[in-house]
Amino acid sequence: MNAVLMAVKPMEQLTAQYGPMRAVLNSDAPTDVPAEQADVYRFNILGGKGKRESIVNGADGKPVLIIRFVEYIDPVTQKTRYGVDYWSVLKFWASDHETGAMAELSYERAVRGEVTHTKLQLPPERFTRGVASFYDVTDVI
């Protein structure tokens, strides 16, 4: 069972209790970690243990969007952290938290939010059944 099903509090209450997600990587905005550490965070997040994943493939079959929920080792503190890794042909970002439930809820929010707020140029049939038709691979229902 995933943390989303176990969580009884909404994201806002969990954020008040555990604190917000930390911005680790972002192609469009500043982050909460020093810019000179971006490459090592990227390396650790990409090499982290994938827990959940959602993918949109382009017409050529290659990914144009990947959103992952990962467990990884923070390169600075050497502690386990849980992250949401977002990569698209337009931008990338990653955020993390020390609490897996917070990151998993953020993953679900990112996956659902992409359907309604995407900037990707996709065919209309991608939008017929919400998450189910938008993603080629997803575990979000």
NUMITOR-895276 format. One record per residue: x, y, z of N, C-alpha, C in turn. Coordinates in steps of 0.1 Angstrom, whole numbers, padded with zeros to 4 digits. Layout:
X,Y,Z,X,Y,Z,X,Y,Z
...
This chain:
0009,-0012,0000,0000,0000,0000,0009,0012,0000
0006,0022,-0008,0014,0034,-0009,0010,0044,0002
0019,0053,0004,0017,0063,0015,0005,0072,0013
0001,0074,0001,-0010,0082,-0002,-0023,0076,0004
-0024,0063,0003,-0036,0056,0008,-0035,0056,0024
-0023,0056,0029,-0022,0056,0044,-0023,0069,0050
-0021,0080,0042,-0022,0093,0047,-0036,0097,0050
-0039,0102,0062,-0052,0106,0065,-0054,0121,0065
-0042,0128,0065,-0043,0142,0065,-0040,0147,0051
-0047,0159,0047,-0044,0165,0034,-0030,0171,0034
-0025,0173,0022,-0011,0178,0020,-0008,0191,0029
-0018,0200,0029,-0016,0212,0037,-0013,0209,0052
-0020,0200,0057,-0018,0196,0072,-0004,0189,0073
-0001,0180,0064,0012,0174,0065,0023,0184,0064
0022,0193,0055,0032,0204,0053,0034,0212,0066
0023,0215,0072,0023,0223,0085,0030,0214,0096
0028,0201,0095,0034,0192,0106,0049,0189,0103
0052,0186,0090,0066,0182,0087,0074,0192,0079
0068,0203,0075,0076,0213,0067,0074,0210,0052
0077,0220,0044,0075,0219,0029,0086,0210,0023
0083,0206,0010,0093,0200,0002,0105,0210,0000
0116,0205,-0002,0128,0213,-0005,0131,0212,-0020
0133,0224,-0026,0137,0225,-0040,0151,0221,-0041
0155,0211,-0049,0168,0206,-0050,0174,0210,-0064
0166,0208,-0074,0170,0211,-0088,0159,0219,-0095
0162,0229,-0103,0152,0236,-0111,0158,0243,-0122
0153,0240,-0134,0159,0247,-0146,0154,0261,-0148
0143,0265,-0140,0137,0278,-0142,0137,0287,-0130
0142,0282,-0119,0141,0290,-0106,0152,0286,-0097
0154,0295,-0086,0164,0291,-0076,0160,0279,-0068
0170,0273,-0062,0167,0261,-0053,0171,0264,-0039
0168,0254,-0030,0171,0256,-0016,0185,0250,-0013
0192,0245,-0023,0205,0240,-0021,0215,0249,-0029
0227,0250,-0026,0236,0258,-0034,0238,0253,-0048
0238,0263,-0058,0239,0259,-0072,0251,0250,-0075
0262,0252,-0068,0274,0244,-0071,0272,0229,-0067
0261,0226,-0060,0259,0212,-0056,0249,0205,-0066
0244,0212,-0076,0233,0207,-0084,0237,0194,-0091
0250,0193,-0096,0254,0181,-0103,0254,0169,-0094
0259,0170,-0082,0259,0159,-0073,0245,0155,-0069
0236,0164,-0067,0222,0161,-0064,0216,0154,-0076
0218,0159,-0088,0213,0153,-0100,0217,0138,-0101
0230,0136,-0099,0236,0123,-0100,0230,0113,-0089
0228,0118,-0077,0223,0109,-0066,0208,0106,-0069
0200,0116,-0073,0186,0115,-0076,0184,0105,-0087
0191,0107,-0098,0190,0098,-0110,0194,0084,-0106
0203,0082,-0097,0207,0069,-0093,0200,0063,-0081
0190,0071,-0077,0182,0067,-0065,0173,0055,-0068
0167,0049,-0058,0158,0038,-0060,0144,0043,-0064
0140,0040,-0076,0127,0044,-0081,0116,0037,-0074
0107,0044,-0069,0095,0038,-0062,0083,0038,-0070
0081,0049,-0078,0069,0051,-0086,0073,0059,-0098
0066,0057,-0110,0070,0065,-0122,0058,0067,-0131
0058,0078,-0138,0048,0081,-0148,0056,0087,-0160
0052,0082,-0172,0059,0086,-0184,0050,0089,-0195
0053,0099,-0203,0046,0103,-0216,0057,0101,-0227
0054,0093,-0237,0063,0091,-0248,0058,0100,-0260
0067,0105,-0267,0064,0113,-0279,0060,0103,-0291
0058,0109,-0302,0054,0102,-0314,0065,0092,-0319
0077,0095,-0315,0089,0087,-0319,0091,0076,-0309
0083,0075,-0298,0084,0065,-0288,0094,0068,-0277
0101,0080,-0278,0110,0084,-0268,0103,0093,-0257
0107,0092,-0245,0100,0100,-0234,0101,0115,-0237
0090,0122,-0235,0090,0136,-0235,0087,0141,-0221
0083,0132,-0212,0080,0136,-0198,0082,0124,-0189
0089,0125,-0178,0091,0115,-0168,0089,0121,-0155
0081,0116,-0146,0079,0120,-0132,0082,0108,-0124
0091,0109,-0114,0094,0098,-0106,0094,0101,-0091
0090,0092,-0083,0091,0092,-0068,0103,0083,-0065
0113,0089,-0059,0126,0082,-0056,0130,0082,-0042
0138,0073,-0038,0145,0073,-0025,0159,0074,-0028
0166,0083,-0022,0180,0085,-0025,0188,0090,-0013
0201,0089,-0014,0210,0094,-0003,0214,0108,-0006
0211,0117,0003,0215,0131,0002,0230,0132,0001
0236,0138,-0009,0251,0138,-0010,0258,0146,0001
0251,0155,0007,0257,0164,0017,0256,0157,0031
0244,0153,0035,0242,0148,0049,0243,0133,0049
0243,0126,0038,0244,0111,0037,0232,0104,0043
0221,0112,0044,0208,0106,0050,0199,0103,0039
0190,0093,0041,0180,0089,0031,0170,0100,0030
0166,0104,0018,0156,0114,0015,0147,0108,0004
0136,0114,0002,0126,0110,-0007,0123,0121,-0016
0123,0119,-0029,0122,0130,-0039,0112,0128,-0050
0108,0139,-0056,0100,0139,-0068,0109,0144,-0079
0112,0136,-0089,0121,0140,-0100,0113,0142,-0112
0112,0154,-0117,0104,0158,-0129,0114,0162,-0140
0112,0155,-0152,0120,0159,-0164,0111,0159,-0176
0111,0170,-0183,0104,0170,-0196,0114,0176,-0206
0109,0176,-0219,0117,0182,-0229,0118,0198,-0228
0109,0203,-0219,0108,0217,-0217,0116,0222,-0204
0116,0214,-0194,0122,0218,-0181,0124,0206,-0172
0132,0209,-0161,0134,0198,-0151,0133,0205,-0138
0130,0197,-0128,0131,0201,-0114,0130,0188,-0105
0135,0190,-0093,0134,0179,-0083,0132,0186,-0069
0124,0180,-0061,0122,0184,-0048,0123,0172,-0039
0126,0174,-0026,0127,0162,-0017,0123,0166,-0003
0122,0155,0005,0118,0156,0019,0123,0145,0026
0125,0146,0039,0130,0135,0048,0119,0125,0050
0106,0129,0048,0095,0120,0050,0089,0115,0037
0089,0102,0036,0084,0096,0023,0070,0099,0020
0061,0100,0029,0047,0103,0027,0046,0117,0020
0054,0126,0024,0053,0140,0019,0057,0139,0004
0068,0132,0001,0073,0131,-0013,0063,0124,-0022
0057,0113,-0016,0048,0105,-0024,0035,0113,-0027
0030,0121,-0018,0019,0130,-0020,0022,0140,-0031
0035,0145,-0030,0039,0155,-0040,0040,0149,-0054
0045,0137,-0054,0045,0129,-0067,0031,0128,-0073
0022,0124,-0065,0008,0123,-0070,0002,0136,-0075
0005,0146,-0067,0001,0160,-0071,0007,0164,-0084
0020,0161,-0086,0027,0165,-0098,0021,0158,-0110
0019,0145,-0109,0013,0136,-0120,0000,0141,-0124
-0009,0144,-0114,-0023,0148,-0117,-0022,0163,-0123
-0014,0171,-0117,-0013,0185,-0121,-0008,0187,-0135
0001,0178,-0140,0006,0179,-0153,-0005,0177,-0164
-0015,0169,-0161,-0026,0166,-0170,-0033,0179,-0173
-0036,0187,-0162,-0044,0199,-0164,-0036,0212,-0167
-0023,0211,-0164,-0015,0223,-0167,-0002,0221,-0176
-0003,0211,-0184,0009,0208,-0192,0012,0218,-0202
0024,0220,-0205,0029,0229,-0216,0034,0221,-0228
0033,0208,-0227,0037,0199,-0238,0027,0200,-0249
0032,0199,-0261,0024,0199,-0273,0020,0184,-0276
0008,0180,-0272,0004,0166,-0273,-0009,0165,-0281
-0012,0154,-0287,-0024,0152,-0295,-0037,0153,-0285
-0048,0157,-0291,-0060,0158,-0282,-0064,0145,-0275
-0062,0134,-0282,-0066,0121,-0275,-0059,0119,-0262
-0048,0125,-0259,-0041,0124,-0246,-0050,0129,-0235
-0060,0138,-0238,-0067,0145,-0228,-0082,0139,-0226
-0085,0128,-0232,-0098,0123,-0232,-0103,0116,-0219
-0093,0110,-0212,-0097,0102,-0200,-0088,0106,-0188
-0083,0118,-0188,-0075,0122,-0176,-0062,0115,-0176
-0058,0111,-0164,-0045,0105,-0162,-0043,0092,-0170
-0054,0085,-0171,-0053,0072,-0178,-0049,0073,-0193
-0054,0083,-0200,-0050,0085,-0214,-0038,0094,-0216
-0035,0103,-0206,-0024,0112,-0207,-0011,0105,-0207
-0009,0096,-0198,0004,0089,-0196,0004,0076,-0203
0016,0072,-0208,0018,0059,-0214,0021,0049,-0203
0027,0053,-0192,0030,0045,-0180,0027,0054,-0168
0019,0048,-0159,0016,0055,-0147,0010,0045,-0137
0012,0048,-0124,0006,0040,-0113,-0004,0049,-0105
-0007,0061,-0110,-0016,0069,-0104,-0030,0067,-0110
-0040,0065,-0101,-0053,0062,-0106,-0063,0073,-0102
